[in-house]
């Protein structure tokens, strides 16, 4: 099964300019190899690192890129394109190579997440989809990893589907949050597509559809005795908790155990303490407390600091849209064409030229110390190269790791990231430098451009 | 062609609890009619109104809701559900009715966007998808309408696809922004699916792939003489503008006219004035200036206030993710079951009971004056009812208006909205009251619940 049920044959899911530029390249017989580099230009507020995610979807897109008959008919009907170019599109395939950070890699601003090398027309066509796919999952994986860190070992579940920005995002959020350590998601289709664990509770509507709250509780636990989480705030948290206690006793009489009660509104620290006390007083210390309602890393940290007795968090909307940073300043830039390193000079947006590699240096204890961005084939002693070849000749070169393997890989990565960069507020900048080779080439290309500009003006 | 190529037969794109609650309803033979109401609980910062959008997708979902064989196999494999319930799911269809605001309607907080009435199991199952579909397009239509307002008649184009939260969002953003007056989108698939106009310029990579900027300009305008927008900031805005002037003269010599130059970085007010001057000095007053780069309603208003000479804006990421309000506090709540009006009391989240209607009152000049939320069948003199029956027996009752009809409808609506509610910063609250009938019923149900709570505790 493909990783993304929505990502197949979306050749037209692109910006019009990709096709008009392609037509120009075709017209000019420009088929030389181009390298594009995907990277994040700056940290949004409070981010001290990023987590690479979304690679399988990007590669799957490249492997299956095809213009269908109906796509070509639509393009023809626009009246913009010459028949010869449309004939060419019929047979166009992605034939290039990709170097990329494995999913779950921790990386920093300016570092290439992936580099695509292919005939310029093919590499350019892929821009829109690649940026979209990688930026969404990288943004969510980064946000979700902060929630996992804030929860200090308490399990987290993704409840965001209803308010993600569309259904594709709903699937990707479930996947990316699982990648960085969430226990699972409420999203059933994500469970089916990605094989991740699914979880659920009950809605307020379920409670209010019964004459009494306790009737709703009883029906649910009789149907799902091993999956029962009772939502107790529909009318009042404490009276809800007393009804849950009653039902838990009835369950115990049948040899069953109530799993969780769920808080969804009010002062979480205070209410969780009262509910914990009430449960403990009744000998129900095995019943755990799940909390939902506006949680992200900031609110998790805040309620735990306030002494909340919460065992698990359902994390929804704010994680699912990356509320405090709903986009990343990510770019896919041409860095080399026909053997010539290239860059743009636009105000504040200078790019790093040529094909690159990121080398990571560790302290003796295994903690990450610093990174160096280098030319791809530059010899640098002592560092571990992070970008790996993942596609050649338009084909994935070896089977991609499974989602669970990536999840384990991320866990190892995160353990090596020093604590200060994990700070939820204002983390420091991790040290990233440029290699001597890259600095020299960068400066040469920039000088040549400035020189030409002066000559022309 | 369906309105949404990604929205079909996504029965599993739901929260697990929808299915476990459904299993409970099925187990209890609870098939009475339930009404759920979809509404926004509060205004995000700076929003004074909302624009209803996303209805066709929600209705299409309801009409085509089916559990496929492979869906049922997955649910069976979870081990959670009884065979009798899975057999039932095989044949389940949405058979209910929907009342809704037509797309493009301006509405306010607490007002129902739509109300679904159906056997409770069917109406509950649809919750996740309906919230997701309506909230995304409503949020984007609202944000985009503010950009249109800020641009004071200048055409806007959606350039957000690369950074929307997923590919589904990319399509919906193109659609919702067109609905409220954008001229079109760069998104080719949206052009094909929704029949909206598509536009494009060129990328920095196109410029840098040629030895000289002017070579890139020349190739593009020879291939697309009627569609040429020259991106002039790759190396330096003014030297780019001088190259554009040269190319525009060459085009004029061939009887062609350069359409636009595009600014993408730097101080937009200052640069646009310099570029305008340069173009005018060369007799190129017909060449217009398009600006892109971080625009939303706030930046558009700011650069225009600073005297920018910009004719058209490409509006991307910040509109496409609704940057300053990336989600709405939207809820789908049970308001009536088996003839009984119901509500929840959770702290700060009280819901309005029963089936409702919104009545709008206008001033003599046609300007909107105030709204009243009433019981659906309550007689209220003088107001115009906003919610209309759109689905009965699980079928759309009459053909939905086309996207262009909705676009015209919105334009009329927006013209009737008094200026103060359109303010980009801190608009006042539009007056919305509750009818006598609704107030009375609301208070009776709330008292009965409070009474029962006191009795139980």
Interface residues (C-beta under 8 A of the other chain):
Chain A: X6 X7 X10 X12 X13 X14 X15 X16 X17 X18 X19 X20 X21 X23 X24 X25 X27 X28 X30 X34 X36 X71 X74 X75 X78 X80 X120 X124 X127 X128 X129 X131 X132 X133 X135 X136 X159 X161 X162 X163 X164 X165 X166 X167 X168 X169 X170 X171 X172 X186 X187 X188 X189 X191 X192 X198 X199 X200 X201 X202 X203 X204 X205 X206 X207 X208 X209 X212 X219 X220 X222 X223 X224 X227 X233 X234 X235 X236 X238 X239 X242 X264 X265 X266 X317 X318 X320 X321 X322 X323 X326 X327 X328 X330 X333 X334 X337 X342 X343 X344 X345 X346 X347 X348 X349 X449 X452 X453 X456 X457
Chain B: X6 X7 X10 X12 X13 X14 X15 X16 X17 X18 X19 X20 X21 X23 X24 X25 X27 X28 X30 X34 X36 X71 X74 X75 X78 X80 X120 X124 X127 X128 X129 X131 X132 X133 X135 X136 X159 X161 X162 X163 X164 X165 X166 X167 X168 X169 X170 X171 X172 X186 X187 X188 X189 X191 X192 X198 X199 X200 X201 X202 X203 X204 X205 X206 X207 X208 X209 X212 X219 X220 X222 X223 X224 X227 X233 X234 X235 X236 X238 X239 X242 X264 X265 X266 X317 X318 X320 X321 X322 X323 X326 X327 X328 X330 X332 X333 X334 X337 X342 X343 X344 X345 X346 X347 X348 X349 X449 X452 X453 X456 X457
